[in-house]
Amino acid sequence: MSRQETFPVTGMSCAACSARVEKTLTRQAGVLHAAVNLAAATATVEYDDTVCTPEALQEALQKIGFGLIIASPEATETAADTAEEQQRQAFRDLRFRTVWAILLALPVAVIGMGFMHRPWANGAMCLLATPVVFWLGRGFFINAWRQLKHGGANMDTLVACSTGIAYLFSLFNLLWPEFWLSRGITPHVYFEASSVIIAFILLGRLLEARAKGATTTAIKRLMGLQPRSVTVLLSSGDEAVREIKALRRGDLLLIRPGERIAVDGIVTQGSSYVDESMMSGEPVAVAKGPGSRVYAGTINQRGSFRLRAEQVSGETRLDHIIRLVQEAQGSKAPVQQLVDRIAAIFVPTIMGIALLSFGLWLWLDDANGLTHGLLALVTVLIIACPCALGLATPTAIMVGIGKGAEKGILIKDAESIEVARQVDTIVVDKTGTLTEGHPVVERLVWTASATPSPDLFYTLEKHSEHPLAEAICRHLATCKEVEAKEIESLTGRGIKGCIDGTLYYAGNEPLLAAQGVTIAPDLKQEAEEMAAEGKSIIYFADRTRALAVAGISDRLKAGSAQAVERLRQEGITVIMLTGDSPESAAHTARLAGISHYEARMMPDEKAGYIAWLQGKGHKVAMVGDGINDSAALARADLSIAMGSGCDIAMDVAQMTIISSDLNKIAEALRLSRLTVRTIRQNLFWAFIYNLIGIPVAAGLLYPLNGFLLNPMIAGAAMAFSSVSVVTNSLRIKRFK
């Protein structure tokens, strides 16, 4: 049976690491798909649990020098907590090493620049540089050796080789200077290069770790909506405090004022107002009483009530949203595939370029070839940073999807972001998308020649299951039901029944015409006026004449017209497709400001219409409820589900607008454009940095102007490149 899990991965430091981890996981028996997110330090694996186990995946990664944190299904929170604690400990350790590396490397740099000709200078620099390289920088050498043992190489390999070579060469020149003096060459030491490089790289990783932590704030906020414990009412009547993971379906909970609700369930006793803004986006609290449904993560305000748990830990709508966001943040944009292929061969290629540079200097420069070649080798190894390349896409994706979640926009995967950027046409369903989805009686008119009898109308419609009948019953809610006999539903036309010996009808005009019922001119005129306004018409009549006419409509949502105008201003064509009558469609389209619409469309016809638009070269997004419009949603380039409704809609759609606010669609498209633009900026600078930096580091400019890049500057530039990519991605958090 196929299952998908996300595991924390330890030991990754660059794009080469994530590429190797992903390649190893993909090769395991039973693994269907694996995606590694360097920014989040996670691996999302889909595997056949009859063939593969998490323990097997863990063992495979341990063999190549990485770690995988796993836990039993009952202890998923423990695994997450363990990973988070490890990250906190790693950050504290990194901060300690960075501070001390800077404190020790700073005097080395000062001595190297201003006091290098003093007799004590070389010894002092060696004394200060040694703990920086082999104590504070030992992690680079340990990780490089671990990778080498398993036939791999990563960023730590480049750092270890460059700083190790610089240090050992300097130590040789300090201890045996006569080797060079006897050959007429003045020996130089590069202790400042090895120590300052390590200090810069550690500082870069510290800043990068802090910035990467900010990319996961959306998930942390969502998880923060879940209380750790809740008050359970026992069968004995006593109260007990339990952790939410110990709850079971059917448990009775006590929710006090100000508490966050821990599970999805039904109110059984008491009443209150609940803040559901995290679900609906609406700031106004919702009244709750017996029979009302409440959701995990929402906040009880004034009253207290008892709640029967229906969906508990791991099953709630909030849990579902968190899983969707986590999976989306771990997904890869199509452009990332190219980056992964480059990262897999990047480190070996750079090591080859570094050795080639060293060889060319030895061959072409008889006087200073060894010294310059060594500097070129060290500088190339330092400046060629695959970190920026590996972080360019996932950091932007994580921040973009996280920002969407904060604003009530659930994005299913990274590919959806790229598709959304290209959308030029949006097809919208009418009912529940543009409109509120709840039919409402706008006008009810009684004929002047008869005494109004709303109780009779209410009674008849009470026996009907039609949505329009429900609207009439809500409108006549203060009426009382009387005894009715011989009730018969007339499909497609209405209902009839006998009350106090008289036969009554409720339905459309064809029903009255078939029964020979006459419609007075005043009611006929009212009906025609309401029909012209797009309202559905329901008559109430006895055996001979119509007694009343009701005009029912599905009201346009408050922000629909504004949302359509915003989309139009951004150059997007909005088309409405509906199964309703042409009159109703025309009325709604006019109110919403939509000039293109089609009425009486069957589900397959909607899908066909979208295919026709695509055939004309349009990128089409379909906005619907995720179920009734499933064929059209599946056909569209981008599917968007509206409403805070069902989980099925979230699963089907590539995007889900939780709050039912149509204005969020324009926000989602703008967010996708910003995210893709940020990814391209990150990749551009990461590639340009390496394309320019590596040749300069190799000494390409030396024949032209005598310029050789200092390894310390190369280290600073390398650190800055990774930090700049993450910082650029974090700009998405300012999206309004």
Buried (B, 14 or more C-beta within 10 A) or exposed (E): EEEEBBBBBBBBBBBBBBBBBBBBBBEBEBBBEBBBBBBBBBBBBBBEEEEBBBEBBBEBBEEBBBBBBBBEEEEBBEBBEBBEEBBEEBBEEBBEBBBBBBEBBBBBBEBBEEEEEEEEBBEBBBEBBBBBBBEBBBBBBEBBEBBEEBEBBBBBBBBBBBBBBBBEBBBBBBEEBEEBEEEEBEBBBBBBBBBBBBBBBBBBBBBBBBBBBBBBBBBEEBBEBBBEEBBBBEEEEEEEEBEBBEBEEEBBBBBEEEBBBBBBBBBBBBBBBBBBBBBBBBEEBBEBEEEBEBBBBBBBBEBBBBBBBBBBBBBBBBBBBBBBBBBBBBBBBEBBEEBBEBBBEBBEEBBEBBBBBBEBBBEEBEEEBBBBBBBBBBBBBBBBBBBBBBBBBBBBBBBBBBBBBBBBBBBBBBBBBBBBBBBBBBBBBBBBBBBBBEBBBBBBBBBEEBEBBBBBBBBBBBBBEBBBBBBBBEBBEEBEEBEBEEBEBBEEBBBBBBBEEEBBBBBBBEBBEEBEBEBBEBBBEBBEEBBEBBBBBBBBBBEEBBBBBBBBBBBBBEBBBBBBBBBBEEEBBBBBBBBBBEBBBBBBBBBBBBEEBBBEBEBEBBBBBBEEBBEEEBBBBBBBBBEBBBBBBEBBBBBBBBBBBBBEBBEBBBBBBBBBBBBBBBBBBBBBBBBBEBBBBBBEBBBEBBEEBBBBBBBBBBEEEEEBBBBBBBBBBBBBBBBBBBBBBBEBBEBE
